[in-house]
Amino acid sequence: MPAGLTSLALPAEIRAAIKAGAWIVFNVSGGKDSSAAMFAVSIVLDGLGHPRNRRLVIHADLGRAEWESTPAMVERLAALADLPLSVVRRGAGDLFDRWAQRFENGKRRYEALETYNLIGPWSSASLRFCTSEAKAHVIGPHLARTLRGETIINVLGIRRDESTARSKAPEWKADTRYASAGNAHGTRMMLWHPIVEWTTAEVFAAHDHLGIPLHEAYTCYSSSRLSCRFCVLQSIADARASASAPANRDALIHLCDLEAQSTFSFQPARWLADTAPDLLPRDLQIRIAAAKIDAQDRREAEGAMPGGLRYVKGWPPRLPTMSEAAAIAKARAPILARHQLANRFPTARAVRDRFADLIDQRRSA
């Protein structure tokens, strides 16, 4: 590596695949980490004699969730790297559509007593639609199809100091999700985390040293990281930074409106509407205030339901007693009414019969 740049993680398995002419695919979000990884890795690839015509940039576009400037930024980065760019999208709509769809599905299942608690719309740390359904599950099949029969190294800008979850990230690993081991086409996929040991300071130093441009989220709004406009894992400082960007106001209002509709806060302990309440229309502020009350009522009602019948794999675990079924019916009634859903199981007997049906369905499946 040139002086001033931190060394990359370059495991023997990755080096061997590079030497054998594997395809190198740079997963670029427009953020500092993926950009630094692409340009730093390109230097190493050139030094190893890897052909530039076996490299490409790929970007999973999350639609309205993305900063307005992100697509142009990704195009600029690919052009600077002098590499072809492929942009892929989730076929069933963008991330905003996914959240709305999740809540509609949750309401339908709750009305049918297929779930014990009402399910909210949002992603979570353990259920990240952006990185799974909208990115990996779109990029992976695309590459497996378009580069069939090849060895494909996906370069990701993951770093261990980003979070507790990523602190154990390996330098590389085989990826058999979209090309199983020993598949008939001979396709082989690998994930490479070349800057896994870099610090944030080292990433910014690479940008300075190599002249890599930074997204406006950093340069104009002082965000600590580029994510979606608003992210369920975002710090309050980054949420406020994003809200201060005029181009993000419509997205802010859209998501706060879904908070008001659903009575679920965007983050477990924080309402997005509280990020910049003065930017919200007055009627939405009023609806949010009502939603917070309804959310507390929902939590109290669901908290009063029998604990031994809460959702587990293979739910329901057993039939409720008549008194337990009565408690379930009582808790569900106001929640169903709040969301204008039919109360199809309004009595203890109806609830108990429904549990019996569900248990029979599970046993016969």
C-alpha positions as CSV (number, residue, x, y, z in Angstrom):
1,M,0.0,0.0,0.0
2,P,1.2,3.6,-0.6
3,A,2.6,5.5,2.4
4,G,-0.1,7.0,4.5
5,L,-2.6,4.2,3.9
6,T,-3.3,1.4,6.4
7,S,-2.7,-2.1,5.2
8,L,-5.7,-4.2,4.0
9,A,-6.7,-7.5,5.3
10,L,-5.7,-9.9,2.5
11,P,-6.2,-13.5,3.5
12,A,-4.4,-16.2,1.6
13,E,-7.7,-17.5,0.2
14,I,-8.6,-14.2,-1.2
15,R,-5.2,-13.6,-2.6
16,A,-5.3,-17.0,-4.4
17,A,-8.7,-16.3,-5.9
18,I,-7.5,-12.9,-7.1
19,K,-4.4,-14.5,-8.7
20,A,-6.7,-17.0,-10.4
21,G,-8.7,-14.2,-12.0
22,A,-11.8,-14.0,-9.8
23,W,-14.3,-11.3,-10.5
24,I,-14.1,-8.5,-8.0
25,V,-17.4,-6.8,-7.2
26,F,-17.3,-3.6,-5.1
27,N,-20.5,-3.2,-3.2
28,V,-20.8,0.6,-3.0
29,S,-23.4,2.5,-1.0
30,G,-21.9,6.0,-1.5
31,G,-20.7,6.0,2.1
32,K,-17.1,6.5,3.3
33,D,-16.3,2.9,4.1
34,S,-17.4,1.2,0.9
35,S,-15.7,4.0,-1.1
36,A,-12.4,3.7,0.8
37,A,-12.5,-0.1,0.4
38,M,-13.0,0.2,-3.4
39,F,-10.1,2.6,-4.0
40,A,-7.7,1.0,-1.6
41,V,-8.4,-2.5,-2.9
42,S,-8.0,-1.3,-6.5
43,I,-4.4,-0.3,-5.7
44,V,-3.7,-3.8,-4.4
45,L,-5.4,-5.5,-7.3
46,D,-3.3,-3.5,-9.8
47,G,-0.2,-4.5,-7.9
48,L,-1.2,-8.2,-8.1
49,G,-1.8,-7.9,-11.9
50,H,-5.5,-8.5,-11.6
51,P,-7.2,-7.5,-14.9
52,R,-9.4,-4.4,-14.6
53,N,-12.0,-5.9,-17.0
54,R,-12.8,-8.4,-14.3
55,R,-13.9,-5.7,-11.8
56,L,-17.3,-4.0,-11.4
57,V,-19.2,-1.8,-9.0
58,I,-22.7,-2.7,-7.8
59,H,-25.2,-0.6,-5.9
60,A,-28.5,-1.7,-4.4
61,D,-30.9,1.3,-4.7
62,L,-33.3,1.5,-1.8
63,G,-35.5,4.1,-3.5
64,R,-37.1,6.8,-1.3
65,A,-35.0,5.7,1.7
66,E,-31.8,6.8,0.0
67,W,-30.5,10.4,0.2
68,E,-31.5,12.2,-3.0
69,S,-27.8,12.7,-3.8
70,T,-26.8,9.1,-3.3
71,P,-27.4,7.7,-6.9
72,A,-25.3,10.5,-8.4
73,M,-22.6,10.0,-5.8
74,V,-22.4,6.3,-6.6
75,E,-22.1,7.1,-10.3
76,R,-19.4,9.6,-9.6
77,L,-17.4,7.1,-7.5
78,A,-17.7,4.4,-10.2
79,A,-16.6,6.8,-12.9
80,L,-13.5,7.9,-10.8
81,A,-12.6,4.2,-10.3
82,D,-13.1,3.8,-14.1
83,L,-15.3,0.7,-13.5
84,P,-18.7,-0.3,-14.9
85,L,-21.6,0.2,-12.5
86,S,-24.7,-2.0,-12.1
87,V,-27.6,-0.7,-10.1
88,V,-30.1,-3.3,-8.8
89,R,-33.5,-2.8,-7.0
90,R,-35.9,-4.9,-5.0
91,G,-38.6,-6.0,-7.4
92,A,-41.5,-5.7,-4.9
93,G,-40.9,-2.0,-4.2
94,D,-38.5,0.1,-2.2
95,L,-37.7,0.1,1.6
96,F,-40.6,2.4,2.4
97,D,-43.0,0.0,0.5
98,R,-41.5,-2.9,2.5
99,W,-42.3,-1.2,5.8
100,A,-45.8,-0.4,4.8
101,Q,-46.3,-3.9,3.5
102,R,-45.0,-5.4,6.7
103,F,-47.6,-3.4,8.7
104,E,-50.4,-4.3,6.4
105,N,-49.5,-8.0,6.6
106,G,-49.1,-7.7,10.4
107,K,-52.6,-6.2,10.7
108,R,-54.1,-9.0,8.6
109,R,-52.5,-11.7,10.6
110,Y,-53.5,-10.0,13.9
111,E,-57.1,-9.8,12.8
112,A,-57.0,-13.5,12.0
113,L,-55.4,-14.3,15.4
114,E,-52.4,-15.7,13.6
115,T,-50.1,-13.6,15.9
116,Y,-50.4,-13.0,19.6
117,N,-49.2,-9.3,19.5
118,L,-49.7,-6.7,16.8
119,I,-46.5,-6.5,14.6
120,G,-45.2,-3.1,13.8
121,P,-43.8,-2.0,10.4
122,W,-40.2,-1.3,11.2
123,S,-36.9,-3.0,10.7
124,S,-34.7,-3.8,13.8
125,A,-31.2,-4.7,14.6
126,S,-32.0,-8.4,14.1
127,L,-34.3,-7.9,11.1
128,R,-32.7,-5.4,8.8
129,F,-34.6,-5.4,5.6
130,C,-32.1,-2.9,4.0
131,T,-29.1,-5.2,4.3
132,S,-31.0,-8.5,3.8
133,E,-34.0,-8.2,1.4
134,A,-33.2,-5.0,-0.3
135,K,-29.4,-5.5,-0.7
136,A,-27.9,-9.0,-0.2
137,H,-31.0,-10.8,-1.5
138,V,-31.0,-8.6,-4.6
139,I,-27.3,-8.4,-5.3
140,G,-26.5,-12.1,-4.6
141,P,-28.9,-13.6,-7.1
142,H,-28.0,-11.0,-9.7
143,L,-24.3,-11.8,-9.5
144,A,-24.9,-15.6,-9.4
145,R,-27.0,-15.2,-12.6
146,T,-24.8,-12.7,-14.6
147,L,-21.5,-14.2,-13.6
148,R,-22.5,-17.8,-13.6
149,G,-19.6,-20.3,-13.4
150,E,-17.2,-17.7,-12.1
151,T,-15.5,-17.1,-8.8
152,I,-16.9,-13.9,-7.4
153,I,-15.4,-11.9,-4.6
154,N,-17.8,-9.4,-3.1
155,V,-15.9,-6.5,-1.5
156,L,-17.7,-5.0,1.5
157,G,-16.6,-2.0,3.6
158,I,-17.5,-3.6,6.9
159,R,-15.3,-2.5,9.9
160,R,-15.1,-4.1,13.4
161,D,-15.2,-0.8,15.3
162,E,-18.6,0.1,13.7
163,S,-20.7,-1.9,16.2
164,T,-20.7,-4.7,18.7
165,A,-22.4,-6.9,16.0
166,R,-19.6,-6.3,13.5
167,S,-16.8,-6.5,16.1
168,K,-16.5,-10.2,15.2
169,A,-16.6,-9.9,11.5
170,P,-14.1,-12.1,9.7
171,E,-11.6,-11.0,7.1
172,W,-13.4,-13.2,4.6
173,K,-15.9,-16.0,4.4
174,A,-17.4,-18.3,1.8
175,D,-20.9,-17.2,0.7
176,T,-23.1,-20.1,-0.2
177,R,-26.4,-18.3,0.0
178,Y,-26.8,-17.8,-3.7
179,A,-24.3,-20.3,-5.1
180,S,-24.3,-23.5,-3.1
181,A,-21.1,-25.5,-2.6
182,G,-20.5,-27.8,-5.5
183,N,-23.3,-26.3,-7.7
184,A,-23.6,-27.5,-11.2
185,H,-22.4,-24.3,-12.8
186,G,-19.3,-24.1,-10.7
187,T,-20.1,-20.6,-9.4
188,R,-18.2,-19.7,-6.2
189,M,-18.9,-16.6,-4.1
190,M,-16.7,-15.1,-1.4
191,L,-17.2,-12.1,0.9
192,W,-14.1,-10.0,1.5
193,H,-13.8,-7.4,4.3
194,P,-10.5,-5.7,3.4
195,I,-10.8,-2.7,5.8
196,V,-12.3,-4.7,8.7
197,E,-9.5,-3.6,11.0
198,W,-9.5,0.1,10.0
199,T,-10.7,2.8,12.3
200,T,-12.9,5.7,11.3
201,A,-9.9,8.0,11.3
202,E,-8.1,5.7,8.9
203,V,-11.0,5.7,6.6
204,F,-11.1,9.4,6.4
205,A,-7.4,9.5,6.0
206,A,-7.7,7.2,2.9
207,H,-10.3,9.7,1.5
208,D,-7.9,12.5,1.9
209,H,-4.8,10.6,0.7
210,L,-6.5,9.2,-2.4
211,G,-8.8,12.2,-3.2
212,I,-12.0,10.2,-2.8
213,P,-15.0,12.5,-2.6
214,L,-17.3,12.3,0.4
215,H,-21.1,12.3,0.4
216,E,-22.9,15.4,1.4
217,A,-24.2,13.7,4.5
218,Y,-20.7,14.1,5.9
219,T,-19.6,17.3,4.3
220,C,-22.8,19.4,4.5
221,Y,-24.7,17.9,7.4
222,S,-22.0,16.5,9.7
223,S,-23.4,12.9,9.8
224,S,-21.1,10.4,11.4
225,R,-22.1,7.8,8.8
226,L,-24.1,7.5,5.6
227,S,-27.2,5.3,6.0
228,C,-30.7,5.7,4.6
229,R,-32.1,9.1,5.1
230,F,-33.5,7.7,8.4
231,C,-32.3,4.4,9.9
232,V,-33.7,2.3,12.7
233,L,-30.1,2.1,14.0
234,Q,-29.3,5.7,13.5
235,S,-28.0,7.9,16.4
236,I,-30.1,10.9,17.4
237,A,-27.4,13.2,16.1
238,D,-27.4,11.6,12.7
239,A,-31.2,11.6,12.6
240,R,-31.2,15.4,13.3
241,A,-28.5,15.9,10.7
242,S,-30.6,14.1,8.1
243,A,-33.7,16.0,9.1
244,S,-31.9,19.3,8.6
245,A,-31.4,18.5,4.9
246,P,-34.3,20.1,3.0
247,A,-34.4,17.2,0.5
248,N,-35.2,14.8,3.3
249,R,-38.2,16.5,4.7
250,D,-40.8,14.6,2.6
251,A,-39.2,11.3,3.8
252,L,-39.3,12.5,7.4
253,I,-43.0,13.3,7.1
254,H,-43.8,10.1,5.3
255,L,-42.2,7.9,8.0
256,C,-43.7,9.9,10.9
257,D,-47.1,9.5,9.3
258,L,-46.5,5.7,9.4
259,E,-45.6,6.1,13.1
260,A,-48.9,7.8,13.7
261,Q,-50.9,5.2,11.7
262,S,-49.2,2.2,13.3
263,T,-48.7,3.5,16.9
264,F,-45.1,2.0,16.7
265,S,-42.1,4.3,17.1
266,F,-39.5,4.1,14.4
267,Q,-36.8,3.0,16.9
268,P,-37.7,0.9,20.0
269,A,-37.0,3.8,22.4
270,R,-37.3,6.8,20.2
271,W,-40.0,8.3,18.0
272,L,-38.7,9.7,14.7
273,A,-41.3,12.4,15.1
274,D,-39.4,13.7,18.1
275,T,-36.3,14.3,16.0
276,A,-37.4,17.6,14.5
277,P,-41.1,18.1,15.6
278,D,-41.1,21.7,14.2
279,L,-40.7,20.3,10.7
280,L,-43.9,18.3,10.9
281,P,-47.4,19.7,9.9
282,R,-49.5,20.6,12.9
283,D,-52.1,17.9,12.2
284,L,-49.3,15.2,12.1
285,Q,-48.0,16.5,15.5
286,I,-51.5,16.0,16.9
287,R,-51.8,12.5,15.5
288,I,-48.4,11.6,16.8
289,A,-49.4,12.7,20.3
290,A,-52.5,10.4,20.1
291,A,-50.4,7.6,18.7
292,K,-48.1,7.7,21.7
293,I,-51.1,7.3,24.0
294,D,-52.4,4.5,21.9
295,A,-49.0,2.8,21.9
296,Q,-48.9,2.9,25.7
297,D,-52.4,1.5,25.9
298,R,-51.4,-1.3,23.4
299,R,-48.4,-2.3,25.5
300,E,-50.4,-2.4,28.7
301,A,-53.2,-4.4,27.1
302,E,-50.7,-6.9,25.5
303,G,-48.7,-7.0,28.8
304,A,-51.9,-8.2,30.6
305,M,-52.3,-11.2,28.3
306,P,-51.1,-14.6,29.6
307,G,-47.3,-14.9,29.4
308,G,-47.3,-18.6,28.8
309,L,-49.0,-18.2,25.5
310,R,-46.7,-15.6,24.0
311,Y,-45.2,-16.3,20.6
312,V,-42.6,-19.1,20.3
313,K,-41.7,-21.3,17.4
314,G,-44.6,-23.6,16.7
315,W,-47.1,-21.2,18.2
316,P,-49.6,-21.6,19.8
317,P,-48.0,-23.9,22.4
318,R,-51.3,-25.0,23.9
319,L,-55.0,-24.2,24.3
320,P,-55.7,-21.3,26.6
321,T,-58.0,-21.8,29.6
322,M,-61.3,-20.0,29.4
323,S,-60.1,-17.3,31.7
324,E,-56.9,-16.9,29.7
325,A,-59.0,-16.8,26.5
326,A,-61.2,-14.1,28.0
327,A,-58.1,-12.0,28.9
328,I,-56.9,-12.4,25.3
329,A,-60.2,-11.3,23.8
330,K,-60.4,-8.3,26.2
331,A,-56.8,-7.2,25.3
332,R,-57.4,-7.5,21.5
333,A,-60.7,-5.6,21.3
334,P,-59.3,-2.0,21.6
335,I,-56.3,-2.7,19.5
336,L,-58.5,-4.1,16.7
337,A,-60.8,-1.1,17.0
338,R,-57.9,1.4,16.9
339,H,-56.8,-0.1,13.5
340,Q,-60.3,-0.5,12.2
341,L,-60.0,-4.3,12.0
342,A,-62.8,-6.8,12.4
343,N,-63.1,-8.5,15.8
344,R,-63.6,-12.0,14.5
345,F,-62.9,-13.7,17.9
346,P,-64.7,-11.4,20.5
347,T,-65.4,-14.0,23.2
348,A,-63.4,-16.4,25.2
349,R,-65.0,-19.3,23.4
350,A,-64.2,-17.9,20.0
351,V,-60.6,-17.3,21.0
352,R,-60.2,-20.8,22.4
353,D,-61.8,-22.3,19.3
354,R,-59.4,-20.3,17.1
355,F,-56.4,-21.6,19.1
356,A,-57.7,-25.2,18.6
357,D,-57.9,-24.6,14.8
358,L,-54.3,-23.2,14.7
359,I,-53.0,-26.2,16.7
360,D,-54.8,-28.6,14.4
361,Q,-53.4,-26.8,11.3
362,R,-49.9,-27.0,12.8
363,R,-50.2,-30.7,13.5
364,S,-51.5,-31.6,10.1
365,A,-48.9,-29.5,8.2
